[in-house]
Amino acid sequence: MKRLILVTSPPASGKTYISKQLAKELKHVVYLDKDTLIVLSHQIFKVANAEVNRSSEFFEEHIRNYEYDAVLALAMEALEYDDIVLINAPFTREIRDTAFVDNLKTQLAKKDARLTVVWVITDIDVVKNRMIERNSPRDTWKLENWDEYIKGVDFSIPECIDNPDVIDDLLLFRNSNDQEYRQSLQQILSVLEAKK
């Protein structure tokens, strides 16, 4: 059976590094990163003469959901040609929306594929330090308005998608230090490689 893996969490939790390591370890994987679409998003900001702010109302209305639509469309297409597609993207709202998740599972079932969500758990102070270290323009507003930004971020585990009878629907990747990272990587790989 084929598989769509969503590596998800709030920004700067370590999704990109974890996603790439998982993709390298697994076989027959198409790796997709929603951040690849940022170049198009920046062009939309430019054409609209809007401030580049990925936390703005403009971004919410005209860009955000279309980025997700695009990366999911690419994933569905890729599943025609390979066994696993791994998407690196926050999906923080989508995976708490049972209608969204059910619809995605229905689409995947038509391709004989299953959904696995890997939720990255990282301490908030570690997240802030990673944002500072990566020094990315996409984090400028967040860091300058940290208290306002962090109030709107949900770090809780999306337990609504966890079926206790399914071992690989929601996998938790703890990533606040190197030891947690190494243990989680091995545990998650063992589940993904065992379940066919």
Residue pairs with C-beta under 8 A, 6 or more apart in sequence:
1 112
1 113
1 114
1 196
2 79
2 82
2 83
2 84
2 108
2 111
2 112
2 113
2 114
3 83
3 84
3 85
3 113
3 114
3 115
3 116
3 192
4 75
4 79
4 84
4 85
4 86
4 87
4 104
4 108
4 113
4 114
4 115
4 116
5 22
5 84
5 85
5 86
5 87
5 116
5 117
5 118
5 192
6 87
6 89
6 91
6 95
6 115
6 116
6 117
6 118
7 15
7 18
7 19
7 22
7 86
7 87
7 88
7 89
7 118
7 120
7 173
8 15
8 89
8 90
8 91
8 92
8 95
8 117
8 118
8 119
8 120
8 158
9 15
9 90
9 92
9 119
9 120
9 121
9 122
10 90
10 92
10 127
10 153
10 154
10 155
11 90
11 127
11 131
11 138
11 139
11 142
11 153
12 122
12 127
12 128
12 130
12 131
12 134
12 139
13 120
13 121
13 122
13 127
13 130
13 175
14 120
14 122
14 130
14 175
14 181
15 88
15 89
15 90
15 120
16 33
16 35
16 88
18 118
18 120
18 173
18 175
18 181
18 185
19 31
19 33
19 86
19 87
19 88
20 31
20 88
21 185
22 86
22 118
22 185
22 188
22 189
22 192
23 29
23 31
23 86
25 185
25 189
26 84
26 86
26 189
26 192
26 193
27 83
27 84
28 82
28 83
28 84
29 82
29 83
29 84
29 85
29 86
30 75
30 78
30 81
30 82
30 84
30 85
30 86
31 86
31 88
32 71
32 74
32 75
32 78
32 85
32 86
32 87
32 88
33 87
33 88
33 89
34 67
34 68
34 71
34 87
34 88
34 89
34 90
35 88
35 89
37 67
37 70
37 71
38 138
41 54
41 59
41 63
41 67
42 52
44 62
44 63
45 51
45 52
45 58
45 59
45 63
48 58
48 62
50 56
50 58
51 58
52 137
53 59
53 141
54 63
54 64
54 138
54 141
55 141
55 142
55 145
55 149
56 141
67 89
68 89
68 91
68 94
71 87
71 89
72 87
72 104
75 85
75 87
76 107
76 111
78 85
79 85
79 108
79 111
79 113
80 111
91 117
92 153
92 154
94 100
94 101
95 101
95 117
95 119
95 158
95 161
96 154
96 158
96 160
96 161
98 160
98 161
101 115
101 160
101 161
104 115
105 114
105 115
108 114
108 115
114 168
115 169
116 168
116 169
116 170
116 171
116 192
117 158
117 161
117 169
117 170
117 171
118 171
118 172
118 173
118 188
119 157
119 158
119 170
119 171
119 172
119 173
120 173
120 175
121 155
121 157
121 172
121 173
121 174
121 175
121 176
122 130
122 174
122 175
122 176
123 176
124 150
124 155
126 176
126 177
128 143
128 146
131 139
131 142
131 143
132 143
141 149
142 149
143 149
157 170
157 172
158 170
159 170
161 169
161 170
162 169
162 170
163 169
167 191
167 195
168 191
168 192
168 195
171 187
171 188
171 191
171 192
172 184
173 181
173 184
173 185
173 188
174 180
174 181
174 183
174 184
175 181
175 184
